[in-house]
Amino acid sequence: MTRVVVGLDFGGTKIAAAIADVEGRRLAQTAVPTDPGRGADWNLRRGIDAARELLEGRTPAAVGACTFGIPAHHGVGLAPAIDGWEGLALGRELARAFDCKAVRLATDVKAAAAAEARAGSLVGHDPAIYVNLGTGLAVAIVAGGRVLQGANGAAGEIGYNLTRAGDGVLEQLASGIGLAAEVERRTGLALSAADVFDRAPADPRLARLLDELVAELAYHVVNLAIAVDPARIAVGGGLVRSWERFGPALRAALDECVPFPPELVVAAFPYDAPLVGALSLAIEAIGHVGPERRNGK
């Protein structure tokens, strides 16, 4: 029977699961929505059950998982999106659920950056920055071929940056959840981030808010680029579906303000880089390397 590994990406709005063989070939995948109101245990079990359906009774050789927040042995730091998630001993729970000792964890954005550096848009570009614009907001810095972790595993958590006006933090505006909340606060409309982008051309209120988002995001990305001096910046996450709305503005800001403007590209795995990274974690846990490495890419 083919040996398989499991990859899990626990996000703020959905959980993606996949299985692959030990050479990295993806065999099956699925995604299920989260329900933050049901708490940590329910959502964890939802992800585990989704992966078990793909396994069809098989025991995985290894499990790789990534999550919003900073996973550690005793819990998950900086993870307020689901009540109780910070108290999860995620590695231990996954090992028990899949009867598997080979479990590896990472933050979702760092796993995504590792996937892009290994086999995606950041191959051969060092240093580099991966920007995730999705339900939340964070970046990862690749230097010397490795993703910078930081003393507490929290390098790149720019969602906690203060805004230019000093009246909040960046994630409250420049993220899917933050944008939706700000729209409801200002207009009374209950819209998803995707809805905001779709309706903005016909609604001046939404257009002004998006202009603010893009300007604020550009300010922080420019400052980060000046500090790191990257060769390339790759952008991934759900908001990339509206790249034409903010991509040109980011490009213009980088060209105008950064002494040595880096390349700016959409990520090679714009919507599932964390899941790609999670599968890579599992494969590495059993001593294998993915086909992209074996081919020298």
GIURMO-V783133 format. One line per field, one symbol per residue. ss: DSSP state (h for helix, s for strand, l for the rest). A space follows every 50 residues. Layout:
BEGIN
ss->???
END
This chain:
BEGIN
ss->lllssssssslllssssssssllllssssssssllhhhhhhhhhhhhhhh hhhhhllllllssssssllssllllsslllllllhhhllhhhhhhhhhll llssssshhhhhhhhhhhhllllllllsssssslllsssssssllsslll lllllllhhhlsllllllshhhlllhhhhhhhhhhhhlllllhhhhhhhh hhlhhhhhhhhhhhhhhhhhhhhhhhhhlllssssslhhhhhhhhhhhhh hhhhhhhlllllssssllllllhhhhhhhhhhhhhlllllhhhhlll
END
